[in-house]
Amino acid sequence: MEAELAGFGITGGVEGLALHPEILALIEDSQASSIGQAVFAQRGRGQLLATVERLDDGSCRLTVGLHEPEPPSPGLPIELETLLQDVMDWVPATLSIKDTERRYLFVNRYWETFAGIPRDRVIGRRFEDLTPATVDAGVIGIYGTDIRDRDQHVLATGAGIHNREEHYIDRNGHSRTLLNSRVPLFRPDGELLGVLSITMDITERKQREHELLQARDLAEAADRAKSRFLSVMSHELRTPMQSVLGLAQLGLHHGSNVKAEEYFRSIEQHARRLDGLIAEILEFSQLESGHVELQEHPFDPRALVDDAVASCGDVLSGKPIAIHVVVEQAVPGEVAADRARIRETLRLLLRNAVKFTDAGEIHLRMSVEAGTGASVDLRIEIADTGTGIPADRLETIFDPFSQADSSESRRHDGIGLGLSICRRLVESMGGQIGVDSRPGDGSRFWIAIPVKAVVASPS
């Protein structure tokens, strides 16, 4: 008893208990109250209960009791065990537990439904014992020796097998694909208990994946065929178109009267417009196919701007539009990038601005922004005073053929390829493109393209 009391911080055995401050306080309080209690708690040992009772003769009686908690029950409560059984039965996968001799200890309801065998005919048997002669093997079919071999591997190594695809032929001769995991089960003392197997039938999922892959392959083949068709047709159309242009120019040169000259000039204008469209289709198909490679060469950004502005002379003809160009001093005198792609992007943006501006001004500004490493971002803005773009079309303005149903676009002979080509050109160079616009207030297109500065900006 002395050792038990010491565990609660009371020394001197029973005599020491009577001298403990809390017991002395109880004895003193018993003058007013006939009984008092003190509880001494110790983790892992339960509680020590001391009771002081005042007797009729004026003396005190001290009673000491030790309460130790009952050890936890070795099993689960019946309600929890039943709940776990229900949970395992409703899991949408086959669950089974086997002992170290590979005999079934447990199978869930899904396993019964999948195999077509009542669980009372399965428990205590190995998988290879589940034959029609012994248990009327339902639809268990042909599963080969995979189950036996994999169970033996888990039991021998103590290592699990996770997400292994297994192929299964049911009794109707249909192929099924199963996804199986096996893990060893151990007792608390480390002794091997058996193996847990979890299997899901993923046949339908695999079939959908196969169909999606086939659909993707067909879509990619159709896309390649479309690109090849556009490329071939563009080349085929350009040959006779060049002949039409040549004949129109000959007619203009040898025209004998004003009316004939007017006809030939109209033929030439429409032929040039159609030739530009064919060129856009050809460029669009090449960009979509990914056959164009970047060609980095040094060039003068200022000369590039002059070249691009000069290329718009034919679309500017007859329009009261002034083009204003500003190249900031910070722009390097020479940069290295794909000059042809930047020039083509700039040309298309300028022609787009001219196309949708009947009269007014176009402002082109070139500047540089901080980049990463040895590169800088060459930023070009093109603002016009044209018709502007509705807010609901800003998100799709760079999509191919996005202008095809627009009455404004039809009035300006546009089909929506130019801006789509611009986006593909800019993105192929690792750059960005954007637009700000409001109907009636014109539009401001901008591009930012990473380039390498070769020569510092001119003073």
C-alpha positions as a Markdown table, in Angstrom:
| # | Residue | x | y | z |
|---|---|---|---|---|
| 1 | Met | 0.0 | 0.0 | 0.0 |
| 2 | Glu | 2.9 | 2.3 | 0.8 |
| 3 | Ala | 4.1 | 2.1 | -2.8 |
| 4 | Glu | 0.6 | 2.9 | -4.2 |
| 5 | Leu | 0.3 | 5.9 | -1.9 |
| 6 | Ala | 3.7 | 7.1 | -3.0 |
| 7 | Gly | 2.5 | 7.0 | -6.6 |
| 8 | Phe | 0.0 | 9.7 | -5.6 |
| 9 | Gly | 2.6 | 11.9 | -3.9 |
| 10 | Ile | 1.8 | 10.6 | -0.3 |
| 11 | Thr | 4.8 | 9.5 | 1.8 |
| 12 | Gly | 5.0 | 7.6 | 5.0 |
| 13 | Gly | 2.3 | 5.0 | 4.3 |
| 14 | Val | -1.0 | 5.2 | 6.0 |
| 15 | Glu | 0.4 | 7.4 | 8.8 |
| 16 | Gly | 1.6 | 9.8 | 6.2 |
| 17 | Leu | -1.9 | 9.9 | 4.6 |
| 18 | Ala | -3.4 | 11.1 | 7.9 |
| 19 | Leu | -0.8 | 14.0 | 7.9 |
| 20 | His | -1.4 | 15.1 | 4.3 |
| 21 | Pro | -2.6 | 18.7 | 4.1 |
| 22 | Glu | -5.7 | 18.0 | 2.2 |
| 23 | Ile | -6.7 | 15.2 | 4.7 |
| 24 | Leu | -6.0 | 17.6 | 7.6 |
| 25 | Ala | -8.2 | 20.2 | 5.9 |
| 26 | Leu | -11.0 | 17.6 | 5.6 |
| 27 | Ile | -10.8 | 16.7 | 9.3 |
| 28 | Glu | -11.0 | 20.4 | 10.3 |
| 29 | Asp | -13.9 | 20.9 | 7.9 |
| 30 | Ser | -15.7 | 17.9 | 9.4 |
| 31 | Gln | -16.6 | 20.1 | 12.4 |
| 32 | Ala | -19.2 | 21.8 | 10.1 |
| 33 | Ser | -19.9 | 18.9 | 7.8 |
| 34 | Ser | -20.2 | 15.3 | 8.9 |
| 35 | Ile | -18.4 | 13.9 | 5.8 |
| 36 | Gly | -15.8 | 15.1 | 3.3 |
| 37 | Gln | -13.9 | 13.7 | 0.4 |
| 38 | Ala | -10.6 | 14.3 | -1.4 |
| 39 | Val | -9.6 | 12.9 | -4.8 |
| 40 | Phe | -6.0 | 12.3 | -5.7 |
| 41 | Ala | -5.5 | 11.6 | -9.5 |
| 42 | Gln | -2.6 | 10.0 | -11.1 |
| 43 | Arg | -2.3 | 9.3 | -14.9 |
| 44 | Gly | -2.1 | 5.6 | -15.6 |
| 45 | Arg | -3.0 | 4.6 | -12.0 |
| 46 | Gly | -6.6 | 5.9 | -11.8 |
| 47 | Gln | -7.8 | 7.8 | -8.7 |
| 48 | Leu | -7.2 | 7.7 | -4.9 |
| 49 | Leu | -10.4 | 8.6 | -3.0 |
| 50 | Ala | -10.0 | 9.6 | 0.7 |
| 51 | Thr | -13.2 | 10.1 | 2.8 |
| 52 | Val | -13.3 | 11.6 | 6.3 |
| 53 | Glu | -16.4 | 10.9 | 8.4 |
| 54 | Arg | -17.2 | 12.5 | 11.8 |
| 55 | Leu | -18.6 | 9.9 | 14.3 |
| 56 | Asp | -21.0 | 10.5 | 17.1 |
| 57 | Asp | -18.3 | 10.3 | 19.8 |
| 58 | Gly | -16.5 | 13.2 | 18.1 |
| 59 | Ser | -13.8 | 11.0 | 16.5 |
| 60 | Cys | -13.0 | 10.8 | 12.8 |
| 61 | Arg | -13.0 | 7.7 | 10.5 |
| 62 | Leu | -10.6 | 7.9 | 7.5 |
| 63 | Thr | -11.5 | 5.6 | 4.5 |
| 64 | Val | -9.1 | 5.2 | 1.5 |
| 65 | Gly | -10.1 | 3.6 | -1.8 |
| 66 | Leu | -8.1 | 3.1 | -5.1 |
| 67 | His | -10.1 | 3.2 | -8.4 |
| 68 | Glu | -8.2 | 1.9 | -11.5 |
| 69 | Pro | -9.9 | 2.2 | -14.9 |
| 70 | Glu | -10.8 | -1.0 | -16.7 |
| 71 | Pro | -8.5 | -2.0 | -19.6 |
| 72 | Pro | -10.0 | -1.3 | -23.0 |
| 73 | Ser | -11.9 | -4.1 | -24.7 |
| 74 | Pro | -9.8 | -6.1 | -27.1 |
| 75 | Gly | -12.5 | -6.0 | -29.8 |
| 76 | Leu | -14.7 | -3.4 | -31.5 |
| 77 | Pro | -18.2 | -2.6 | -30.2 |
| 78 | Ile | -20.8 | -4.7 | -32.0 |
| 79 | Glu | -22.4 | -1.6 | -33.5 |
| 80 | Leu | -19.1 | -0.4 | -35.0 |
| 81 | Glu | -18.2 | -3.8 | -36.3 |
| 82 | Thr | -21.6 | -4.0 | -38.1 |
| 83 | Leu | -21.1 | -0.5 | -39.5 |
| 84 | Leu | -17.7 | -1.4 | -40.9 |
| 85 | Gln | -19.2 | -4.5 | -42.5 |
| 86 | Asp | -21.8 | -2.4 | -44.2 |
| 87 | Val | -19.3 | 0.1 | -45.4 |
| 88 | Met | -17.1 | -2.7 | -47.0 |
| 89 | Asp | -20.1 | -4.2 | -48.6 |
| 90 | Trp | -21.1 | -1.0 | -50.3 |
| 91 | Val | -17.6 | -0.1 | -51.6 |
| 92 | Pro | -17.8 | -0.2 | -55.4 |
| 93 | Ala | -14.8 | -2.6 | -55.6 |
| 94 | Thr | -14.1 | -6.2 | -54.7 |
| 95 | Leu | -12.5 | -6.5 | -51.2 |
| 96 | Ser | -11.1 | -9.8 | -50.0 |
| 97 | Ile | -8.8 | -10.9 | -47.1 |
| 98 | Lys | -6.8 | -14.1 | -47.2 |
| 99 | Asp | -4.7 | -15.8 | -44.6 |
| 100 | Thr | -1.1 | -16.8 | -45.0 |
| 101 | Glu | -2.2 | -20.0 | -46.8 |
| 102 | Arg | -4.1 | -17.9 | -49.3 |
| 103 | Arg | -7.5 | -19.1 | -47.9 |
| 104 | Tyr | -10.3 | -16.6 | -48.0 |
| 105 | Leu | -11.2 | -15.1 | -44.6 |
| 106 | Phe | -13.5 | -12.4 | -45.9 |
| 107 | Val | -15.1 | -11.1 | -49.2 |
| 108 | Asn | -17.5 | -8.2 | -49.5 |
| 109 | Arg | -20.9 | -8.1 | -51.3 |
| 110 | Tyr | -19.4 | -6.5 | -54.4 |
| 111 | Trp | -17.0 | -9.5 | -54.6 |
| 112 | Glu | -20.0 | -11.9 | -54.4 |
| 113 | Thr | -21.9 | -10.0 | -57.1 |
| 114 | Phe | -18.8 | -9.8 | -59.4 |
| 115 | Ala | -17.8 | -13.4 | -59.0 |
| 116 | Gly | -21.3 | -14.8 | -58.8 |
| 117 | Ile | -20.5 | -17.0 | -55.8 |
| 118 | Pro | -22.1 | -16.7 | -52.3 |
| 119 | Arg | -19.5 | -15.8 | -49.7 |
| 120 | Asp | -20.4 | -18.8 | -47.5 |
| 121 | Arg | -19.0 | -21.0 | -50.3 |
| 122 | Val | -15.8 | -19.0 | -50.6 |
| 123 | Ile | -14.6 | -18.6 | -47.0 |
| 124 | Gly | -11.9 | -21.2 | -46.2 |
| 125 | Arg | -11.0 | -22.0 | -49.8 |
| 126 | Arg | -8.2 | -20.8 | -52.1 |
| 127 | Phe | -9.0 | -19.1 | -55.4 |
| 128 | Glu | -7.9 | -22.2 | -57.4 |
| 129 | Asp | -10.4 | -24.2 | -55.4 |
| 130 | Leu | -13.3 | -22.1 | -56.8 |
| 131 | Thr | -14.3 | -24.4 | -59.6 |
| 132 | Pro | -17.7 | -25.3 | -60.9 |
| 133 | Ala | -17.4 | -28.8 | -59.3 |
| 134 | Thr | -16.9 | -27.4 | -55.8 |
| 135 | Val | -18.8 | -24.1 | -55.5 |
| 136 | Asp | -20.7 | -23.6 | -58.7 |
| 137 | Ala | -18.2 | -20.9 | -59.7 |
| 138 | Gly | -20.7 | -18.4 | -61.1 |
| 139 | Val | -19.1 | -16.1 | -63.7 |
| 140 | Ile | -15.6 | -16.2 | -62.2 |
| 141 | Gly | -14.2 | -17.2 | -65.6 |
| 142 | Ile | -10.5 | -17.6 | -66.5 |
| 143 | Tyr | -8.1 | -15.5 | -64.4 |
| 144 | Gly | -5.0 | -17.5 | -65.0 |
| 145 | Thr | -2.4 | -18.0 | -62.2 |
| 146 | Asp | -2.0 | -14.3 | -61.6 |
| 147 | Ile | -3.9 | -14.2 | -58.4 |
| 148 | Arg | -1.9 | -17.1 | -56.8 |
| 149 | Asp | 1.4 | -15.7 | -57.9 |
| 150 | Arg | 0.8 | -12.2 | -56.7 |
| 151 | Asp | -0.6 | -13.3 | -53.4 |
| 152 | Gln | 2.5 | -15.4 | -52.9 |
| 153 | His | 4.7 | -12.5 | -53.8 |
| 154 | Val | 3.0 | -10.2 | -51.2 |
| 155 | Leu | 3.2 | -12.9 | -48.5 |
| 156 | Ala | 6.8 | -13.7 | -49.2 |
| 157 | Thr | 8.2 | -10.2 | -49.5 |
| 158 | Gly | 5.8 | -8.2 | -47.2 |
| 159 | Ala | 5.6 | -5.6 | -50.0 |
| 160 | Gly | 2.4 | -4.4 | -51.6 |
| 161 | Ile | 1.4 | -4.3 | -55.3 |
| 162 | His | -0.4 | -1.2 | -56.3 |
| 163 | Asn | -2.7 | -0.3 | -59.3 |
| 164 | Arg | -1.7 | -3.3 | -61.4 |
| 165 | Glu | -3.8 | -3.9 | -64.5 |
| 166 | Glu | -5.0 | -7.5 | -64.8 |
| 167 | His | -6.9 | -9.0 | -67.8 |
| 168 | Tyr | -9.8 | -11.3 | -67.2 |
| 169 | Ile | -12.0 | -13.4 | -69.4 |
| 170 | Asp | -15.4 | -14.1 | -68.0 |
| 171 | Arg | -17.5 | -17.2 | -68.6 |
| 172 | Asn | -19.2 | -15.5 | -71.6 |
| 173 | Gly | -15.8 | -15.1 | -73.2 |
| 174 | His | -15.7 | -11.3 | -72.8 |
| 175 | Ser | -12.4 | -9.6 | -72.0 |
| 176 | Arg | -12.4 | -7.4 | -68.9 |
| 177 | Thr | -9.7 | -5.1 | -67.5 |
| 178 | Leu | -9.2 | -5.0 | -63.7 |
| 179 | Leu | -7.2 | -2.6 | -61.6 |
| 180 | Asn | -5.8 | -4.5 | -58.6 |
| 181 | Ser | -3.9 | -3.6 | -55.4 |
| 182 | Arg | -2.6 | -6.0 | -52.8 |
| 183 | Val | -1.1 | -5.2 | -49.4 |
| 184 | Pro | 0.1 | -7.4 | -46.5 |
| 185 | Leu | -1.8 | -7.3 | -43.2 |
| 186 | Phe | 0.0 | -7.6 | -39.9 |
| 187 | Arg | -1.0 | -8.2 | -36.3 |
| 188 | Pro | 0.0 | -5.5 | -33.7 |
| 189 | Asp | 3.0 | -7.7 | -32.7 |
| 190 | Gly | 4.3 | -7.7 | -36.3 |
| 191 | Glu | 3.2 | -11.2 | -37.2 |
| 192 | Leu | 1.9 | -11.5 | -40.8 |
| 193 | Leu | -1.8 | -12.1 | -40.8 |
| 194 | Gly | -2.6 | -12.3 | -44.5 |
| 195 | Val | -3.2 | -10.2 | -47.6 |
| 196 | Leu | -5.8 | -7.6 | -48.5 |
| 197 | Ser | -6.9 | -7.4 | -52.2 |
| 198 | Ile | -8.9 | -4.5 | -53.7 |
| 199 | Thr | -10.0 | -4.8 | -57.3 |
| 200 | Met | -11.9 | -2.4 | -59.6 |
| 201 | Asp | -13.5 | -3.3 | -63.0 |
| 202 | Ile | -12.2 | -0.5 | -65.3 |
| 203 | Thr | -13.3 | -2.1 | -68.6 |
| 204 | Glu | -15.7 | 0.7 | -69.5 |
| 205 | Arg | -13.2 | 3.4 | -68.5 |
| 206 | Lys | -10.5 | 1.8 | -70.7 |
| 207 | Gln | -13.0 | 1.6 | -73.6 |
| 208 | Arg | -13.8 | 5.3 | -73.2 |
| 209 | Glu | -10.1 | 6.2 | -73.1 |
| 210 | His | -9.5 | 4.2 | -76.3 |
| 211 | Glu | -12.4 | 5.9 | -78.0 |
| 212 | Leu | -11.1 | 9.3 | -76.9 |
| 213 | Leu | -7.6 | 8.5 | -78.3 |
| 214 | Gln | -9.2 | 7.4 | -81.6 |
| 215 | Ala | -11.2 | 10.6 | -81.8 |
| 216 | Arg | -8.1 | 12.7 | -81.0 |
| 217 | Asp | -6.1 | 10.9 | -83.7 |
| 218 | Leu | -8.9 | 11.4 | -86.2 |
| 219 | Ala | -9.2 | 15.1 | -85.3 |
| 220 | Glu | -5.4 | 15.6 | -85.7 |
| 221 | Ala | -5.4 | 13.8 | -89.0 |
| 222 | Ala | -8.3 | 16.0 | -90.2 |
| 223 | Asp | -6.4 | 19.1 | -89.0 |
| 224 | Arg | -3.3 | 18.0 | -90.9 |
| 225 | Ala | -5.4 | 17.3 | -94.0 |
| 226 | Lys | -7.0 | 20.8 | -93.8 |
| 227 | Ser | -3.7 | 22.5 | -93.5 |
| 228 | Arg | -2.4 | 20.5 | -96.5 |
| 229 | Phe | -5.5 | 21.4 | -98.5 |
| 230 | Leu | -5.2 | 25.1 | -97.7 |
| 231 | Ser | -1.5 | 25.1 | -98.6 |
| 232 | Val | -2.1 | 23.3 | -101.9 |
| 233 | Met | -5.1 | 25.3 | -102.9 |
| 234 | Ser | -3.3 | 28.6 | -102.1 |
| 235 | His | -0.4 | 27.6 | -104.4 |
| 236 | Glu | -2.9 | 26.5 | -107.1 |
| 237 | Leu | -4.9 | 29.7 | -107.0 |
| 238 | Arg | -1.8 | 32.0 | -107.1 |
| 239 | Thr | -0.7 | 30.7 | -110.4 |
| 240 | Pro | -3.8 | 31.8 | -112.4 |
| 241 | Met | -4.1 | 34.9 | -110.3 |
| 242 | Gln | -0.7 | 36.1 | -111.4 |
| 243 | Ser | -1.8 | 35.7 | -115.0 |
| 244 | Val | -5.0 | 37.8 | -114.3 |
| 245 | Leu | -2.8 | 40.5 | -112.8 |
| 246 | Gly | -0.4 | 40.5 | -115.7 |
| 247 | Leu | -3.2 | 40.7 | -118.3 |
| 248 | Ala | -4.9 | 43.5 | -116.4 |
| 249 | Gln | -1.6 | 45.5 | -116.4 |
| 250 | Leu | -1.2 | 44.8 | -120.1 |
| 251 | Gly | -4.7 | 46.1 | -120.7 |
| 252 | Leu | -4.0 | 49.2 | -118.8 |
| 253 | His | -0.9 | 49.8 | -120.7 |
| 254 | His | -2.5 | 49.3 | -124.1 |
| 255 | Gly | -6.0 | 50.5 | -123.3 |
| 256 | Ser | -7.6 | 52.4 | -126.2 |
| 257 | Asn | -10.3 | 54.3 | -124.3 |
| 258 | Val | -11.3 | 55.5 | -120.8 |
| 259 | Lys | -14.0 | 52.9 | -120.3 |
| 260 | Ala | -11.6 | 50.0 | -121.0 |
| 261 | Glu | -9.0 | 51.5 | -118.7 |
| 262 | Glu | -11.6 | 51.7 | -115.9 |
| 263 | Tyr | -12.5 | 48.1 | -116.4 |
| 264 | Phe | -8.9 | 47.0 | -116.4 |
| 265 | Arg | -8.1 | 49.0 | -113.3 |
| 266 | Ser | -11.0 | 47.4 | -111.5 |
| 267 | Ile | -9.8 | 44.0 | -112.5 |
| 268 | Glu | -6.3 | 44.8 | -111.2 |
| 269 | Gln | -7.6 | 46.1 | -107.8 |
| 270 | His | -9.8 | 43.0 | -107.2 |
| 271 | Ala | -7.1 | 40.7 | -108.3 |
| 272 | Arg | -4.6 | 42.2 | -105.9 |
| 273 | Arg | -7.1 | 42.0 | -103.1 |
| 274 | Leu | -7.7 | 38.3 | -103.9 |
| 275 | Asp | -4.0 | 37.7 | -104.2 |
| 276 | Gly | -3.5 | 39.2 | -100.7 |
| 277 | Leu | -6.3 | 36.9 | -99.4 |
| 278 | Ile | -4.6 | 33.8 | -100.9 |
| 279 | Ala | -1.3 | 34.9 | -99.4 |
| 280 | Glu | -3.0 | 35.2 | -96.0 |
| 281 | Ile | -4.5 | 31.7 | -96.3 |
| 282 | Leu | -1.1 | 30.2 | -97.3 |
| 283 | Glu | 0.6 | 31.9 | -94.3 |
| 284 | Phe | -2.2 | 30.9 | -91.9 |
| 285 | Ser | -1.9 | 27.2 | -93.0 |
| 286 | Gln | 1.9 | 27.2 | -92.6 |
| 287 | Leu | 1.6 | 28.7 | -89.1 |
| 288 | Glu | -1.1 | 26.2 | -88.1 |
| 289 | Ser | 1.0 | 23.3 | -89.3 |
| 290 | Gly | 4.0 | 24.5 | -87.3 |
| 291 | His | 6.4 | 24.2 | -90.3 |
| 292 | Val | 7.8 | 27.7 | -89.9 |
| 293 | Glu | 11.0 | 28.1 | -88.0 |
| 294 | Leu | 12.4 | 31.2 | -86.3 |
| 295 | Gln | 15.2 | 33.0 | -88.2 |
| 296 | Glu | 17.1 | 35.3 | -85.9 |
| 297 | His | 19.2 | 38.0 | -87.7 |
| 298 | Pro | 20.3 | 41.5 | -86.7 |
| 299 | Phe | 18.3 | 44.4 | -88.1 |
| 300 | Asp | 17.5 | 48.1 | -87.6 |
| 301 | Pro | 14.1 | 48.6 | -86.0 |
| 302 | Arg | 13.7 | 52.0 | -87.5 |
| 303 | Ala | 14.2 | 50.8 | -91.0 |
| 304 | Leu | 11.8 | 48.0 | -90.3 |
| 305 | Val | 9.1 | 50.5 | -89.4 |
| 306 | Asp | 9.7 | 52.6 | -92.5 |
| 307 | Asp | 9.5 | 49.4 | -94.6 |
| 308 | Ala | 6.2 | 48.3 | -93.1 |
| 309 | Val | 4.6 | 51.8 | -93.5 |
| 310 | Ala | 5.7 | 51.9 | -97.2 |
| 311 | Ser | 4.1 | 48.5 | -97.8 |
| 312 | Cys | 0.7 | 50.0 | -97.1 |
| 313 | Gly | 0.8 | 52.4 | -100.0 |
| 314 | Asp | -1.7 | 50.4 | -102.1 |
| 315 | Val | -4.4 | 50.3 | -99.4 |
| 316 | Leu | -3.8 | 54.0 | -98.5 |
| 317 | Ser | -4.5 | 55.1 | -102.1 |
| 318 | Gly | -7.4 | 57.5 | -102.2 |
| 319 | Lys | -8.0 | 57.6 | -98.4 |
| 320 | Pro | -7.4 | 60.8 | -96.4 |
| 321 | Ile | -5.4 | 59.2 | -93.7 |
| 322 | Ala | -2.1 | 60.5 | -92.1 |
| 323 | Ile | 0.3 | 58.0 | -90.6 |
| 324 | His | 2.4 | 59.4 | -87.7 |
| 325 | Val | 5.5 | 57.4 | -86.5 |
| 326 | Val | 7.4 | 57.8 | -83.3 |
| 327 | Val | 10.4 | 55.7 | -82.4 |
| 328 | Glu | 11.6 | 56.4 | -78.9 |
| 329 | Gln | 15.3 | 57.1 | -78.4 |
| 330 | Ala | 15.7 | 54.1 | -76.0 |
| 331 | Val | 15.1 | 51.7 | -78.9 |
| 332 | Pro | 18.4 | 50.1 | -79.8 |
| 333 | Gly | 20.0 | 50.9 | -83.2 |
| 334 | Glu | 20.2 | 47.2 | -84.0 |
| 335 | Val | 18.4 | 44.1 | -82.5 |
| 336 | Ala | 18.5 | 40.4 | -83.2 |
| 337 | Ala | 15.1 | 38.7 | -83.8 |
| 338 | Asp | 13.0 | 37.2 | -86.7 |
| 339 | Arg | 12.8 | 40.4 | -88.8 |
| 340 | Ala | 10.5 | 38.8 | -91.4 |
| 341 | Arg | 7.9 | 37.8 | -88.8 |
| 342 | Ile | 8.0 | 41.2 | -87.0 |
| 343 | Arg | 7.7 | 43.0 | -90.3 |
| 344 | Glu | 4.7 | 40.8 | -91.4 |
| 345 | Thr | 3.0 | 41.4 | -88.1 |
| 346 | Leu | 3.5 | 45.1 | -88.3 |
| 347 | Arg | 2.3 | 45.2 | -91.9 |
| 348 | Leu | -0.9 | 43.3 | -91.1 |
| 349 | Leu | -1.7 | 45.5 | -88.2 |
| 350 | Leu | -1.1 | 48.7 | -90.2 |
| 351 | Arg | -3.2 | 47.4 | -93.1 |
| 352 | Asn | -6.0 | 46.4 | -90.6 |
| 353 | Ala | -5.9 | 50.0 | -89.2 |
| 354 | Val | -6.1 | 51.5 | -92.7 |
| 355 | Lys | -8.9 | 49.0 | -93.7 |
| 356 | Phe | -11.2 | 50.1 | -90.8 |
| 357 | Thr | -10.3 | 53.9 | -90.9 |
| 358 | Asp | -12.1 | 55.8 | -93.7 |
| 359 | Ala | -10.4 | 59.1 | -92.7 |
| 360 | Gly | -8.3 | 60.4 | -89.9 |
| 361 | Glu | -5.0 | 59.4 | -88.4 |
| 362 | Ile | -2.9 | 56.3 | -87.5 |
| 363 | His | -0.3 | 56.6 | -84.8 |
| 364 | Leu | 2.6 | 54.1 | -84.6 |
| 365 | Arg | 4.9 | 54.2 | -81.6 |
| 366 | Met | 7.9 | 51.9 | -80.9 |
| 367 | Ser | 9.5 | 51.6 | -77.5 |
| 368 | Val | 11.4 | 49.1 | -75.4 |
| 369 | Glu | 10.6 | 47.6 | -72.0 |
| 370 | Ala | 12.8 | 45.7 | -69.5 |
| 371 | Gly | 13.1 | 42.1 | -70.4 |
| 372 | Thr | 14.9 | 39.1 | -68.9 |
| 373 | Gly | 18.7 | 38.4 | -69.2 |
| 374 | Ala | 20.2 | 39.9 | -72.3 |
| 375 | Ser | 16.9 | 40.5 | -74.0 |
| 376 | Val | 14.5 | 43.4 | -74.0 |
| 377 | Asp | 10.8 | 43.6 | -75.1 |
| 378 | Leu | 10.3 | 45.6 | -78.3 |
| 379 | Arg | 6.8 | 47.2 | -77.9 |
| 380 | Ile | 4.9 | 48.5 | -80.9 |
| 381 | Glu | 1.5 | 50.3 | -80.6 |
| 382 | Ile | -0.7 | 51.1 | -83.5 |
| 383 | Ala | -3.7 | 53.4 | -82.7 |
| 384 | Asp | -6.3 | 54.5 | -85.3 |
| 385 | Thr | -9.3 | 56.8 | -85.5 |
| 386 | Gly | -11.5 | 54.2 | -87.2 |
| 387 | Thr | -14.8 | 52.5 | -86.4 |
| 388 | Gly | -13.6 | 50.7 | -83.3 |
| 389 | Ile | -14.6 | 47.2 | -82.0 |
| 390 | Pro | -17.6 | 46.3 | -79.8 |
| 391 | Ala | -16.8 | 45.1 | -76.3 |
| 392 | Asp | -18.4 | 41.7 | -76.9 |
| 393 | Arg | -16.0 | 40.9 | -79.8 |
| 394 | Leu | -12.7 | 42.0 | -78.2 |
| 395 | Glu | -12.2 | 38.5 | -76.7 |
| 396 | Thr | -12.5 | 36.8 | -80.2 |
| 397 | Ile | -11.0 | 39.4 | -82.4 |
| 398 | Phe | -7.8 | 37.3 | -82.9 |
| 399 | Asp | -9.7 | 34.1 | -83.7 |
| 400 | Pro | -9.6 | 32.9 | -87.3 |
| 401 | Phe | -12.6 | 34.1 | -89.4 |
| 402 | Ser | -14.0 | 36.0 | -86.4 |
| 403 | Gln | -15.1 | 38.8 | -88.7 |
| 404 | Ala | -16.7 | 36.6 | -91.4 |
| 405 | Asp | -20.3 | 37.5 | -90.4 |
| 406 | Ser | -19.8 | 41.1 | -89.6 |
| 407 | Ser | -21.4 | 43.6 | -91.8 |
| 408 | Glu | -18.7 | 46.1 | -91.1 |
| 409 | Ser | -16.1 | 43.6 | -92.1 |
| 410 | Arg | -17.9 | 42.8 | -95.3 |
| 411 | Arg | -18.0 | 46.5 | -96.1 |
| 412 | His | -14.2 | 46.5 | -95.7 |
| 413 | Asp | -13.6 | 43.2 | -97.6 |
| 414 | Gly | -12.3 | 41.4 | -94.4 |
| 415 | Ile | -12.6 | 37.8 | -93.4 |
| 416 | Gly | -10.7 | 37.8 | -90.1 |
| 417 | Leu | -7.4 | 36.1 | -91.0 |
| 418 | Gly | -5.0 | 38.9 | -90.7 |
| 419 | Leu | -5.3 | 39.4 | -86.9 |
| 420 | Ser | -5.3 | 35.7 | -86.3 |
| 421 | Ile | -2.0 | 35.5 | -88.3 |
| 422 | Cys | -0.7 | 38.3 | -86.1 |
| 423 | Arg | -1.4 | 36.4 | -82.9 |
| 424 | Arg | 0.2 | 33.3 | -84.2 |
| 425 | Leu | 3.3 | 35.2 | -85.4 |
| 426 | Val | 3.7 | 37.0 | -82.1 |
| 427 | Glu | 3.2 | 34.0 | -80.0 |
| 428 | Ser | 5.6 | 31.9 | -82.1 |
| 429 | Met | 8.3 | 34.5 | -81.1 |
| 430 | Gly | 7.4 | 34.3 | -77.4 |
| 431 | Gly | 5.6 | 37.6 | -77.4 |
| 432 | Gln | 2.2 | 39.0 | -76.5 |
| 433 | Ile | -0.5 | 40.9 | -78.4 |
| 434 | Gly | -3.5 | 42.8 | -77.2 |
| 435 | Val | -6.1 | 45.4 | -78.2 |
| 436 | Asp | -8.1 | 48.3 | -76.5 |
| 437 | Ser | -11.1 | 49.7 | -78.4 |
| 438 | Arg | -14.5 | 51.3 | -78.1 |
| 439 | Pro | -17.0 | 51.7 | -81.0 |
| 440 | Gly | -16.6 | 55.1 | -82.6 |
| 441 | Asp | -13.3 | 55.9 | -80.8 |
| 442 | Gly | -10.9 | 53.8 | -82.9 |
| 443 | Ser | -8.7 | 50.9 | -81.8 |
| 444 | Arg | -5.2 | 50.5 | -80.3 |
| 445 | Phe | -3.4 | 47.3 | -81.0 |
| 446 | Trp | -0.1 | 46.5 | -79.3 |
| 447 | Ile | 2.6 | 43.8 | -79.5 |
| 448 | Ala | 5.5 | 43.1 | -77.2 |
| 449 | Ile | 8.3 | 40.8 | -78.6 |
| 450 | Pro | 11.5 | 39.8 | -76.9 |
| 451 | Val | 14.6 | 40.8 | -78.9 |
| 452 | Lys | 18.3 | 40.9 | -78.2 |
| 453 | Ala | 19.9 | 44.4 | -78.2 |
| 454 | Val | 23.0 | 44.3 | -80.6 |
| 455 | Val | 23.8 | 48.0 | -80.8 |
| 456 | Ala | 22.8 | 50.7 | -78.3 |
| 457 | Ser | 20.2 | 53.3 | -79.2 |
| 458 | Pro | 21.3 | 56.2 | -81.3 |
| 459 | Ser | 21.9 | 59.5 | -79.5 |
